[in-house]
Amino acid sequence: MSISHKFCIAPMMQCTDIHDRFLFRLITKKALLYTEMVTTGAIIHGRCYEQLKFNNDIEHPVAVQLGGSDPHELAECAKICGSLGYDEINLNIGCPSERVQKGSFGACLMQDPELVKDCIVSMQEVTTTPVTVKCRIGVNDRDDIDFLNNFVSKILTPSLKTLIVHARVAILKGLTPRQNRQIPPLKYDNVYQLKDEFPDLEIVINGGIKNIDESLDHLKIVDGVMLGRSPYDNPMIVNNVDSKIFHEVDIGLDRKSILKAYLKYCLEQIENGYPLSRTLKHIFGLNRGLKNAKAYRSLILETMQKNNLKATQDDLIALV
Ligand SMILES: Cc1cc2nc3c(=O)[nH]c(=O)nc-3n(C[C@H](O)[C@H](O)[C@H](O)COP(=O)(O)O)c2cc1C
């Protein structure tokens, strides 16, 4: 069964781990969730299966994101991820970090579309799970539509149905990954024009989208939206995604009920070996913008430092 890309929550290292995805599943059942990027090296040499764990009962639809550039290694990882039951395997061609460039993957691969195509073909050969790509609109000074069209025309294979495009160039030298998400200007028009050029390709737009209303505007032109920082910083903005984007009934839990359920989960996770520092960090923004937000954030921090949730959970719940 094919999954919908109408509303996606972006892959984010240190953020969209299994716990964060648990939180999002208390708020929306329909948004497509992405894991953090997992590198082929971590899977094959580091045997980091821990990073590939997901909660099969509640997380679907869920996509794993892989980072790598060796078609054989990517195929090996795609096979593992396919057998684990992910709904999609996404290849990261958008990350500009120096570390990633040293491994010759991420955004620098936009300069080698033939290799990207080899990677996609190799991955898709070994699994029936759909393989997708996440890229930028270009690299360095190539922020023109010709570069993007040329890249896409060269990576196209019949199996590639979906492309996620972060609407900024990646500057490969001189900017940190964080600056690379802020300084290059957003060029949504390039992504819109790409949809025009490749109408049969499902195009998901990413970068700087703040809320559902902006998402609905983009959805008039492209097939899907992907949001990263805004839902991570303020998870409640996705509480009406299921109704507004998918025309289904929202889960409808209020903020307090979500927090109660998540804190219960955090306590359970201690038994599973996940300290509070790993789980509580995802809920700093749960009452963002509300009057107790500051006191709530301080108490989360204090709880993490003292490593004692039982002592503060009632006060936390009272603050939202
Ligand atoms: C902390 C952080 C970690 C990120 N890690 C990844 C990653 O692992 N893979 C990836 O493709 N993009 C990663 N990104 C980029 C996001 O997926 C997204 O493309 C970018 O933040 C722009 O979308 P936004 O403006 O909605 O946040 C990361 C972004 C942030 C803020």
The ligand as an ORCA input file, in Angstrom:
! r2SCAN-3c Opt
* xyz 0 1
  C      18.847     19.564     14.335
  C      18.622     19.218     12.889
  C      19.057     17.993     12.412
  C      18.840     17.652     11.060
  N      19.190     16.398     10.631
  C      18.862     16.002      9.355
  C      19.052     14.665      8.930
  O      19.468     13.780      9.681
  N      18.729     14.369      7.636
  C      18.223     15.313      6.779
  O      17.937     15.002      5.623
  N      18.019     16.575      7.184
  C      18.295     16.929      8.438
  N      18.000     18.192      8.858
  C      17.353     19.120      7.927
  C      15.829     18.995      8.038
  O      15.380     17.705      7.683
  C      15.150     20.024      7.123
  O      15.507     19.747      5.789
  C      15.568     21.466      7.443
  O      15.574     21.696      8.841
  C      14.639     22.468      6.760
  O      13.305     22.280      7.175
  P      12.642     23.210      8.319
  O      12.881     24.631      7.901
  O      11.177     22.819      8.300
  O      13.317     22.886      9.605
  C      18.204     18.565     10.179
  C      17.784     19.787     10.688
  C      17.970     20.116     12.016
  C      17.461     21.439     12.541
*
